[in-house]
């Protein structure tokens, strides 16, 4: 900690430099958990250094993704729980990267706040580190910006960035996708990190009791259920890619089924989804019933219990399910690829 750097004038304007140093000290132990062999620098420098292992790669391609947590953060503020949203931040980036077949290498976070409370910042970064460990990525840098007058003192925003790597001939590009291919579903852990503007409106979260047990949610509260972190699919999918030719992957985020599944499907083909096969989580039934939301809008907003879809050849489907289940994913079949001018049909 730099004991010489202290500005009374800056502190009077609302920015406490020493709080930033304290935050870094508190988060160092969490960051250490994310270290991988490629980490080439310590936290606190002007840039995060990473030395990738390129052995066995013919044409390594870097794949990058960036995202934030969105208005799910409002739930964290209301419940004063800040140790899980960091997982969401990592998940939103690395789950996108894996759709290309890339292994995430490292992650950087950005926290902007109205006031730097070191213990709160450390909680947020703990969640980021938990996510990095789940993804096998190193947290090699970040930034905490104290911005009084721009954010309320008890609020913050959180965003992140990740870079991964994949050999050029192993990039998932959907060129071999064909009619008859099978669509697999990887279950979500809940609402994940999308659609929260609608969720907050439906439950009127600013005025609701978010901690009361709800029978429809198995006795869990609305707050606990909604703050469940986004599932990170990196390690199971990497295991699958080692053994199976995967033709397409979609991360089901904002826009739900209708927006995201078509993104991995080439022109002339479409997804035919068996509605009866979808294992809809109770929280989505509760959202629909409470808000009077049509099924079409639900599937066009939320993941509905499916966090990721994967397309494989029919001959590989059974083996793919076995691999995923052996790696903790209770995957199942939700549909097929067909020749179609409609990118997706749910029936």
Secondary structure, DSSP 8 states (H G I E B T S, - for coil): --SS---HHHHHTT--HHHHHHHHHHHHHHHHTT--TTB-S-TTSSS--B----TT-SSEEEEEEEEE-GGGHHHHHHHT--SSHHHHHHHHHHHHHHTTT-EEEEEEEEEEESS--HHHHHHHHHHHHHHHHHHT-EEEEEEEEE-BTTB-TT-EEEEEEEEEEEEGGG----TT--TT-EEEEEE-SSSTTS-HHHHHHHHTTTTS-SSSB-GGGTT-BHHHHHT------HHHHHHHHHHS-EEEEEE--TTHHHHHGGGGS-TTEEEEE-GGG----HHHHHHHHHHT--HHHHHTTS-TTEEEEEEE-GGGHHHHHHHHHHTT---EEEEEEEE-SSSEEE-
